[in-house]
């Protein structure tokens, strides 16, 4: 569980490459009207590298993979699908695109931006799950914002 402070993503072993990918992906989503949170805790105990909430309530989750080894070492990505309308992998040009499964979208990113190479299949959330995810997202964002001006408040994000 992370506290309410703003954190860099720790996917890919906390690498600078993963942090750069996160920044680029969040910029892409912002351009598309999404608000993004890195290191977002899901109700199943998993932590998504990026969760993004769109203007219409749509939810995307992005799993960052900064290397082939990072992809092979982590098989948790199917656990994210029940919590989003679209699931993506994000990586950089040095990772072969063909390793990423077709069941998810693919984003090519760097520290300055990103591009969707393969759109993620759309699997709409049921209303109750969408409401729960939206509330979880709002609370996490509010706690992180509060943590910026009151770091001693000790807020914890939801499990």
Secondary structure, DSSP 8 states (H G I E B T S, - for coil): --BSS-----HHHH-HHHHHHHHHHHHHHHHTT-EEEEEEE-TTS-EEEEEEE-TTS-EEEEEE--SHHHHHH--GGGGGGGG-SEEEEEE-TTS-GGGS-TTSEEEEEETTEEEEEE--------HHHHHHHHHHHHHHHHHHHHHHH-GGG--B---
